[in-house]
Amino acid sequence: MNTLSTGKKIAYGIGAVGKDMVYALSANYVLYYYQDILHLDPAFVGLILMLARVFDALNDPFMGVLVAKTKSRWGRFRPWLLSGTVLNAVVLYALFAAPHAEGATLMVFFTVMYILWGVTYTMMDIPYWSMIPAVTDTPKERENLSVVGRTCAGIGAAIMQVGTLLAVEFLGGRDALGSVNEREGFRMVALIVGVLFILTEIICCLFMKEKDTGRMSTSSVKEMFSSLFHNDQALVVVLTIVLINMALYLTSNFIIYFFKYDFGNGSQTWRGSFTLFSSVGGAFQILGMMVLYPLLRARKITNQQIFRLAGGLAILGYIVILTLCLTGVTHNLILLCVPGALVFMANGVLTVLTTVFLSSSVDYGEVKTGRREESVIFSMQTFVVKAAAGVAVFLTGVGLKLINLVGDTEDTGEIIRQSAETLTGLRLMMTVLPVIGLLVALFIFHKKFRLTDEYAEQLSKELRKKHGESER
């Protein structure tokens, strides 16, 4: 039985902070940057983001195969983790430092850069999460490491949610009319985040040394896909992750437009309100991971019960937000923060649980098929999280076009006031679409998920006994 040191947990958490700072910057702001600042058609941007995820459908499992077959003095994971980080940081900067071009030239640049961003992020994300079931055999320690990773990932995402627009405003500067040069601000933010990303993953690689038990399979792509699709519980968790993350990213993509054009009502001070709302949401998301989830577990509540509770709380939060909007209470930040906190806290709990469930599905797959597929199964997590973001941003782009939202005419231009119909459509899409995704996720989980706490512990004991006997 392995015991994870405090140093390993800290290093792993630091890696998660940097990793999700990068991901949050791309997932939450790439549509806004290219549609609202550079004026590409939102439907085109959304389409490219979703097509890039289709490309990842082919790339991610192959990346899992490469990780599984890697043998080096630094282990299976760290060579890919470090090289992928450096490459992704470079591409991230290029993505938010677009040339002063327009039309077809800008479209081609965006398409190429975003696909490269997805490929290089995959290089480091799959080995990062694959470490969890590889470094410890016990469900409890995996659960603890999942909480550390997801909590710190939440911190990284929260930093970007809270600080990005303030940093853009500070680093971009203002013109004589008081308008912010958002284009320059995003370029500088991407540069700083890229450097921090590299530093955090270096720390993770230095201290997070995996213990290779030799049980990870290293077969062909065909055999790995066969094993994966015979693991029905991994597929259930993967589908659930898609729906939960899609709901979260729909909220993240729409909320910036809500604060700029609805809550802010054309005022240049909207960034302060958006930042405060994001701060509250980010704080409660972390509290959900670090406080609420461990507290519920301490009271002997099963992971399955917690999952249903968190899903219900998130849906309740969205319903309250929609009610406030439809009753005309759209400019009271305190009232909006209350259901917003509920949504983010619930999502924090759900994020931890999906990683815990996915780790258990590795054991389930080994017992069922005789193959241990950490990298392949976690490559699916990487793919589906990005796929969820891609679908969400596609729906956002199409939705913005359908409701006729009009962005600023120039980088530093005046904020355009939107019609009442546009604002109503924005409110509905910001709340109703996430609720639909969460309801479907809860339904699938209720019907198909079988990895209860007791069953997961039974699988772990069975494998420890089997491998203990084989080693003797």
GIJOMO-V844284 format. One record per residue. N is the residue number from 1. SS is DSSP state (H for helix, E for strand, C for the rest). Layout:
# GIJOMO-V844284
n=N ss=SS
n=N ss=SS
This chain:
# GIJOMO-V844284
n=1 ss=C
n=2 ss=C
n=3 ss=C
n=4 ss=C
n=5 ss=C
n=6 ss=H
n=7 ss=H
n=8 ss=H
n=9 ss=H
n=10 ss=H
n=11 ss=H
n=12 ss=H
n=13 ss=H
n=14 ss=H
n=15 ss=H
n=16 ss=H
n=17 ss=H
n=18 ss=H
n=19 ss=H
n=20 ss=H
n=21 ss=H
n=22 ss=H
n=23 ss=H
n=24 ss=H
n=25 ss=H
n=26 ss=H
n=27 ss=H
n=28 ss=H
n=29 ss=H
n=30 ss=H
n=31 ss=H
n=32 ss=H
n=33 ss=H
n=34 ss=H
n=35 ss=H
n=36 ss=H
n=37 ss=H
n=38 ss=C
n=39 ss=C
n=40 ss=C
n=41 ss=C
n=42 ss=H
n=43 ss=H
n=44 ss=H
n=45 ss=H
n=46 ss=H
n=47 ss=H
n=48 ss=H
n=49 ss=H
n=50 ss=H
n=51 ss=H
n=52 ss=H
n=53 ss=H
n=54 ss=H
n=55 ss=H
n=56 ss=H
n=57 ss=H
n=58 ss=H
n=59 ss=H
n=60 ss=H
n=61 ss=H
n=62 ss=H
n=63 ss=H
n=64 ss=H
n=65 ss=H
n=66 ss=H
n=67 ss=H
n=68 ss=H
n=69 ss=H
n=70 ss=C
n=71 ss=C
n=72 ss=C
n=73 ss=C
n=74 ss=C
n=75 ss=C
n=76 ss=C
n=77 ss=C
n=78 ss=H
n=79 ss=H
n=80 ss=H
n=81 ss=H
n=82 ss=H
n=83 ss=H
n=84 ss=H
n=85 ss=H
n=86 ss=H
n=87 ss=H
n=88 ss=H
n=89 ss=H
n=90 ss=H
n=91 ss=H
n=92 ss=H
n=93 ss=H
n=94 ss=H
n=95 ss=H
n=96 ss=C
n=97 ss=C
n=98 ss=C
n=99 ss=C
n=100 ss=C
n=101 ss=C
n=102 ss=C
n=103 ss=H
n=104 ss=H
n=105 ss=H
n=106 ss=H
n=107 ss=H
n=108 ss=H
n=109 ss=H
n=110 ss=H
n=111 ss=H
n=112 ss=H
n=113 ss=H
n=114 ss=H
n=115 ss=H
n=116 ss=H
n=117 ss=H
n=118 ss=H
n=119 ss=H
n=120 ss=H
n=121 ss=H
n=122 ss=H
n=123 ss=H
n=124 ss=H
n=125 ss=H
n=126 ss=H
n=127 ss=H
n=128 ss=H
n=129 ss=H
n=130 ss=H
n=131 ss=H
n=132 ss=H
n=133 ss=H
n=134 ss=H
n=135 ss=H
n=136 ss=C
n=137 ss=C
n=138 ss=C
n=139 ss=H
n=140 ss=H
n=141 ss=H
n=142 ss=H
n=143 ss=H
n=144 ss=H
n=145 ss=H
n=146 ss=H
n=147 ss=H
n=148 ss=H
n=149 ss=H
n=150 ss=H
n=151 ss=H
n=152 ss=H
n=153 ss=H
n=154 ss=H
n=155 ss=H
n=156 ss=H
n=157 ss=H
n=158 ss=H
n=159 ss=H
n=160 ss=H
n=161 ss=H
n=162 ss=H
n=163 ss=H
n=164 ss=H
n=165 ss=H
n=166 ss=H
n=167 ss=H
n=168 ss=H
n=169 ss=H
n=170 ss=H
n=171 ss=H
n=172 ss=H
n=173 ss=C
n=174 ss=E
n=175 ss=C
n=176 ss=C
n=177 ss=C
n=178 ss=C
n=179 ss=C
n=180 ss=E
n=181 ss=C
n=182 ss=H
n=183 ss=H
n=184 ss=H
n=185 ss=H
n=186 ss=H
n=187 ss=H
n=188 ss=H
n=189 ss=H
n=190 ss=H
n=191 ss=H
n=192 ss=H
n=193 ss=H
n=194 ss=H
n=195 ss=H
n=196 ss=H
n=197 ss=H
n=198 ss=H
n=199 ss=H
n=200 ss=H
n=201 ss=H
n=202 ss=H
n=203 ss=H
n=204 ss=H
n=205 ss=H
n=206 ss=H
n=207 ss=H
n=208 ss=C
n=209 ss=C
n=210 ss=C
n=211 ss=C
n=212 ss=C
n=213 ss=C
n=214 ss=C
n=215 ss=C
n=216 ss=C
n=217 ss=C
n=218 ss=C
n=219 ss=C
n=220 ss=C
n=221 ss=H
n=222 ss=H
n=223 ss=H
n=224 ss=H
n=225 ss=H
n=226 ss=H
n=227 ss=H
n=228 ss=H
n=229 ss=H
n=230 ss=C
n=231 ss=C
n=232 ss=H
n=233 ss=H
n=234 ss=H
n=235 ss=H
n=236 ss=H
n=237 ss=H
n=238 ss=H
n=239 ss=H
n=240 ss=H
n=241 ss=H
n=242 ss=H
n=243 ss=H
n=244 ss=H
n=245 ss=H
n=246 ss=H
n=247 ss=H
n=248 ss=H
n=249 ss=H
n=250 ss=H
n=251 ss=H
n=252 ss=H
n=253 ss=H
n=254 ss=H
n=255 ss=H
n=256 ss=H
n=257 ss=H
n=258 ss=H
n=259 ss=H
n=260 ss=H
n=261 ss=H
n=262 ss=H
n=263 ss=H
n=264 ss=C
n=265 ss=C
n=266 ss=C
n=267 ss=C
n=268 ss=C
n=269 ss=C
n=270 ss=H
n=271 ss=H
n=272 ss=H
n=273 ss=H
n=274 ss=H
n=275 ss=H
n=276 ss=H
n=277 ss=H
n=278 ss=H
n=279 ss=H
n=280 ss=H
n=281 ss=H
n=282 ss=H
n=283 ss=H
n=284 ss=H
n=285 ss=H
n=286 ss=H
n=287 ss=H
n=288 ss=H
n=289 ss=H
n=290 ss=H
n=291 ss=H
n=292 ss=H
n=293 ss=H
n=294 ss=H
n=295 ss=H
n=296 ss=H
n=297 ss=H
n=298 ss=H
n=299 ss=C
n=300 ss=C
n=301 ss=C
n=302 ss=C
n=303 ss=H
n=304 ss=H
n=305 ss=H
n=306 ss=H
n=307 ss=H
n=308 ss=H
n=309 ss=H
n=310 ss=H
n=311 ss=H
n=312 ss=H
n=313 ss=H
n=314 ss=H
n=315 ss=H
n=316 ss=H
n=317 ss=H
n=318 ss=H
n=319 ss=H
n=320 ss=H
n=321 ss=H
n=322 ss=H
n=323 ss=H
n=324 ss=H
n=325 ss=H
n=326 ss=H
n=327 ss=C
n=328 ss=C
n=329 ss=C
n=330 ss=C
n=331 ss=C
n=332 ss=C
n=333 ss=H
n=334 ss=H
n=335 ss=H
n=336 ss=H
n=337 ss=H
n=338 ss=H
n=339 ss=H
n=340 ss=H
n=341 ss=H
n=342 ss=H
n=343 ss=H
n=344 ss=H
n=345 ss=H
n=346 ss=H
n=347 ss=H
n=348 ss=H
n=349 ss=H
n=350 ss=H
n=351 ss=H
n=352 ss=H
n=353 ss=H
n=354 ss=H
n=355 ss=H
n=356 ss=H
n=357 ss=H
n=358 ss=H
n=359 ss=H
n=360 ss=H
n=361 ss=H
n=362 ss=H
n=363 ss=H
n=364 ss=H
n=365 ss=H
n=366 ss=H
n=367 ss=H
n=368 ss=H
n=369 ss=H
n=370 ss=C
n=371 ss=C
n=372 ss=C
n=373 ss=C
n=374 ss=H
n=375 ss=H
n=376 ss=H
n=377 ss=H
n=378 ss=H
n=379 ss=H
n=380 ss=H
n=381 ss=H
n=382 ss=H
n=383 ss=H
n=384 ss=H
n=385 ss=H
n=386 ss=H
n=387 ss=H
n=388 ss=H
n=389 ss=H
n=390 ss=H
n=391 ss=H
n=392 ss=H
n=393 ss=H
n=394 ss=H
n=395 ss=H
n=396 ss=H
n=397 ss=H
n=398 ss=H
n=399 ss=H
n=400 ss=H
n=401 ss=H
n=402 ss=H
n=403 ss=C
n=404 ss=C
n=405 ss=C
n=406 ss=C
n=407 ss=C
n=408 ss=C
n=409 ss=C
n=410 ss=C
n=411 ss=C
n=412 ss=C
n=413 ss=C
n=414 ss=C
n=415 ss=C
n=416 ss=C
n=417 ss=C
n=418 ss=C
n=419 ss=C
n=420 ss=H
n=421 ss=H
n=422 ss=H
n=423 ss=H
n=424 ss=H
n=425 ss=H
n=426 ss=H
n=427 ss=H
n=428 ss=H
n=429 ss=H
n=430 ss=H
n=431 ss=H
n=432 ss=H
n=433 ss=H
n=434 ss=H
n=435 ss=H
n=436 ss=H
n=437 ss=H
n=438 ss=H
n=439 ss=H
n=440 ss=H
n=441 ss=H
n=442 ss=H
n=443 ss=H
n=444 ss=H
n=445 ss=H
n=446 ss=H
n=447 ss=H
n=448 ss=H
n=449 ss=C
n=450 ss=C
n=451 ss=C
n=452 ss=C
n=453 ss=H
n=454 ss=H
n=455 ss=H
n=456 ss=H
n=457 ss=H
n=458 ss=H
n=459 ss=H
n=460 ss=H
n=461 ss=H
n=462 ss=H
n=463 ss=H
n=464 ss=H
n=465 ss=H
n=466 ss=H
n=467 ss=H
n=468 ss=H
n=469 ss=H
n=470 ss=H
n=471 ss=H
n=472 ss=C
